[in-house]
Amino acid sequence: MPVLEIDCFEVWRNISDLIDDEVTPELRQRIEEHFKACAHCKAVYDGANNVVKIVGDDRSFDLPAGVGKRLYAKLEQELKK
């Protein structure tokens, strides 16, 4: 039986459930087939999955004082260009 296509919007709506392994096998298959043809959605999934792994990692570390302020200042500077 052929796998029914799924669009990017539906993939994005299910990224969190996919990462949490809370999708049906059929939906997982549809999404994985979509990833084969859509590098953007695959990148969104990979990025979200990496964030979940990093945030859940107990080896996190504190950034030096002032890093956040410097980062926001740099982002504001770049956005004004």
N, C-alpha and C positions, 0 to 999 in steps of 0.2 A: 504494500500500500504506500503510495507517495506521501511524503511529508508536506503538510499544508504550509504555505509561505506565511511569514510573519513580518510585519513592518517595523521600522525603527522605533516608532512611538511605543508600540506594544513591548518591544524588547526593553526599552528604557524604563517603562512602568514596572517591569518584572526583575530588574537587575538586583535589587535588594533581596527579593525572595530567592532568586537564583543563587546568590552568594550564601544565603542561609540554608540552602538545600530544601526550600519549601515550595518547590514547583512540582507539578506532575511529571512523570517520565516523558509524556507526550510533549508537554510544553518545553521541557529541557531539550528534547531532540529538535524541536522547531527552532529554538533560539540558537542551538549549536550549528544548525544548518545555515541560519542567517549569518552567524559570525564568519562562516567560510566565504561568504560573498561580500560582507560589509566590514571593512577594516575599521571604520569609525566606531561602530557599535562594539566591536571587539576591544578597541582601545578604551572606550568608556567602561566596559566591564573590567578589563585588566586594571585600570586606574582605581576604580571603586574597590575592587578586591584588594589591591595593594594598600589603600587607605585603611580598610578594615583590619588587615594584618598588622599594620604599623600601630594603629591606635590600640589594638588588643594586645600588643607585645608588652610584657612587663619589664622589658629592658629599656623603656623610654628614658629620656634624659632631659634635664632642664637646660634651657638655652641661657647663654650669658645675658646679664642685665642690658637692656637697651636694644636688643636685637629686634624685638617686635616693632619698636618705634622707628628704627632705621628701615626696616622692611616696608612698613606702611608709607614712610616718606618717599622711598624709592619708587614704590608702586604709584603713588600720587604723581610724582615727577614724570614717570613714563606715560601715564594716562593723559597728561596735559600736552604731550607732543603731538 
